[in-house]
Amino acid sequence: MKKLISGKVRDVFEVDEKSLAIVTTDRISAFDVILGSTIPGKGIALNLLSNFWFSYTKDIIPNHLLSTSLNDMPSCFSENAAQYQDRTVLVKKLKMLPYEFIVRGYLFGNMWEAYKNGVPFCGNKLEGNYEQAERLEAPIITPSKKASEGHDEYISFEQLASDIGEDLAKTICQISLQLYKRCYEYAEKRGIIIADTKFEFGYDESGVLTLGDEIFTPDSSRFWDKSAYHVGESPKSFDKQFVRDWLIQEHLNGKEPGPQLPNDIITKTSQLYKDCLDKLLPKSK
């Protein structure tokens, strides 16, 4: 079996012409750098959450998931179940669109910085008075174009429409907003605010638009603790913001090779991923 990619978090193997096996590891990255430490249980949390959301939203758009059972994959996975159980999926091969569709429900991160400086962000210029982490009047989509090297490039809807066609751009944006609305409402009832998230799409062998990659995980979203949320400050999160904040504090953001994390940061981060999983997954799971 050929390994196609060893990414920041996932290892991707070619099973056959139509399918891939994706293993979600405990690696962690921040500021586009793979860090020198792993986070125990992180890969399992990401994989189980993503699998749940794919099932929860499959009526909105088809997704790439074929199976979560190791028995449906090459024997090397089931023979090493302790290594691969709950972190491995069999998925369709997709022809991916080279874009991320980021849905922002709250003013934070790069968009907050742009707002403070009075400049548009992905063609959007907010009017009115907002504070950091304040909920937007309506969710906004800020597309980005994936780069083969370096940082992805934020683009406007107009540029996206020029690249892929206005009809497709509108369709994907509408789907992205539907996905966000449904899963935001689910998570909020369980004490988590999904401040923003990102989606990736592709086409299957029949030319059907299909949701791929991962969805609504702490690595692809900002998850905030609803009980501790206050407008005007950086909220307590169940995502990588905890690690990002530590790297910034230590002036290690973007440094390569990725630094080792202190044991207390590893332990706390591992617990955050576990807490997120426990809050969001139905107890029957």
Order of alpha helices (4+ residues) and beta strands (2+ residues): beta-beta-beta-beta-beta-alpha-beta-alpha-alpha-beta-beta-beta-alpha-beta-beta-alpha-alpha-beta-beta-beta-alpha-alpha
